[in-house]
Amino acid sequence: MPDQTFYQRYARLAVQVAVPLQPGQRLLIISPPETFQLAGEIATAAYAVGAAEVEILYEDPQVLSLKVQYAAEAALQNFSSWTADALTAHACAGQPMLSLHSPQPHTHQGFDARAAVAAGARNAALEEYGMRRSRVQFSWSVMAVATAGWAQQLRPELPEADALEWLWQVLARLMRLDAPDPVQAWEAHAAHLMQRCAALDALQITQLHFEGPGTDLRLGLPAGHQWFGPLVPSAAGLRGIPNMPTEEISTLPHRLQAEGQVRMTRPLVVHGHLIETMDLTFEGGRVTELHSPSGEALLRSLLGTDEGAAHLGEVALVSEDSRVSREHRTFYSTLIDENASCHLALGRAYPVTLKGGADLEASEFQARGGNHSQVHLDFMVGSPELRVTALTSDGRSFPVMQHGKWV
């Protein structure tokens, strides 16, 4: 298990970089019960930099899993109103929020429909919270943490304690906690990715063409799109890092301008269900065909959530030689796996990827090419065979990525 020094380094990273806490702010930490010691160390670090109050909300994935398996059908359609009210009120007040994330082992095989109902109820109850989060109206971040269940899923051949120790060591590398000064290491890493964003913004790209095994997809980018890197300013102007670890830069695909086929290249866990493969066909920006032997019913249910669920809301570029990719492992965590590979997302877009988008009404955002949905489903499409070509407003065409890596 990590010692207190490790937790202190993690906590410093949390309140100085992930969610740059300011004196007088109230921090809400959402944590698995298992990482209570780390959550407490983050609270200590938050008070040390002047937090007015720190609250911790513990969410137990095992209890959530039990609800999916055993609760009455009617109960699945309800989500705790006090939780939704608390999160929404915190977001409306513009106060920072930090989520300590460990993925739930895939325990819902055979419970697809029930898991989808429970997820739909949660998404609906948190609609306003999700909208404010996607507009970065408050500072927020999701940081990976190790838990015994996740560790055992990844390394079942090891004793539980050894598997957990191994996973913490891996996360230390991915989150740059192994650097002499993790804060400085993240500042340098973020600056490098932000330079890529600026370079791509300057090119005025109008279309990206993805080509690889099972993939031939053209994505239009709306006028005014902007590349979104790790440093994201909140409404208060504080530049935090929403996902840690992160190796991606992303932007807004036009909701009506996706044409062609795309194949998912890494396994994906959706509501506790493992999806091994997925092939999608897009016409006029909308999914018209879907094939997934291991998760088709669940995915079709998600696509039917609302009008925006069948359209794309994000396109992200990640090099196949990223720090996460070099681990040569699937983590069954979207937070981690999406940083090993280029990826797309069905559903909700981030309005901050459009110039002035955070100030637009939903209808205006959609009119300019953005997408709105209760769903945001990331899926990986990168591989060592992937090519990404850009077409610019002046008619030029040039490679952005070859063999899954930056050109």
C-alpha positions, 0 to 999 in steps of 0.5 A: 500500500502507498505510504503517507508521503505518496498520498501527500504527493497525490494530494498536492497534485490534486489541489494544485493542478487537477483542481487549482483550489483557491482560498475560501472555496468549498471542495467536494470530493467523491471517493470510493470508500476504500480510498478514504485515507487518500481522500482525507489527505486531499482534504488536509491539503485543501485546508492547507491552501485555504479551503473554507470547507471540504466535504467527502461523498463516498460512493460504493460501486458494490452497492450500486451493482447490487441495486442493478441486480436485485432492486425492484424494476420500479426502483431502477427508474429512480435516482437519489434526489438528495444526491442529485440536488447536492451535486447540482447545488454545488455546481450552481455555486461554481465550487470545485469538485474532485472525483477519485475514480476506480472502475467497477469490475464488469459484474453486470453481464446478463443485466444489460437492460437493468443497468441501462435503466439505472444509468438512464435514471442517473443521467436524467436526474443529473441533467443540469449538473452535467450541462454545467460540468460540460460547460466547465462552469466550475472546476472539476477533475477525475483522478484515477485511484487503485482499489482491490477489485480493479487490481484483482481484475487486472492481475488475477494471478497475484494475491490481492495485496500484491495486485493492489501494490502493483496497480498503485505503482502503475498509476504512479507512472501514468500520473507522473507521481514518480517524477521528482516534482509531479506538479512541475512534470504536469505543467511541462506535459500540459504545456506540450499538449497545449502547443499541439492544440494551438498548432492545430487551431492555426491550420483551420481544419475543416475535415478529419479523415480516419483510415485503418482496419475497419475504419474509413470515416470522414468528420467535418469540423464546424467553423469556430471549433477549437482544440481542447487540451489538458488545461481547461479554464473554468468560468472563474478563469482557473485552469485545471486538468479535468482528467488525470492521467491525460494524453489527449487533445480533442475538439468538436465534430460537426454533429451532422457531418460524420460519414463512413465506417469506424471500428472500435479497437479496444475493449470498453466497459459500459455500465459494468458490461464488457463490450469487446467489439463494435462497428458503426456506420454514420450517414449525415452525422447519425449512426445508421448501423451498429454491430457488436456481438457482445453488447448490441442490445445495451448499445442500442438502448444507449443510442435511443436515450435521446436524439443526440445519443446517435451523433458524435460529440467529441473527437480526440487524438492520442499518439500510440506512443503515449505513456498509457499506451506504453503500458501495453495493457487494457485497463477496462477504465475509459479514463485510462484507456482513452489516453492510449488511443485516438477516440470518439464519443457519442452524445454530449459535446463540450461547448468549450470546444467551440469559440464562445460555445460556453455562452450559447443556449443549447439550440444555438450550440446545435445550430452551429454544429454542436451536439447535446445528449444525456449520454457521453460514450467514449470509444477507442478507434486508434491503432498502430495502423491508423492514419488521420488526414486533415483537410483545411479551409484553403483546400490543403490536405496533409497527414496529422497521424501516421501509424497511430503516431503524430507526424 
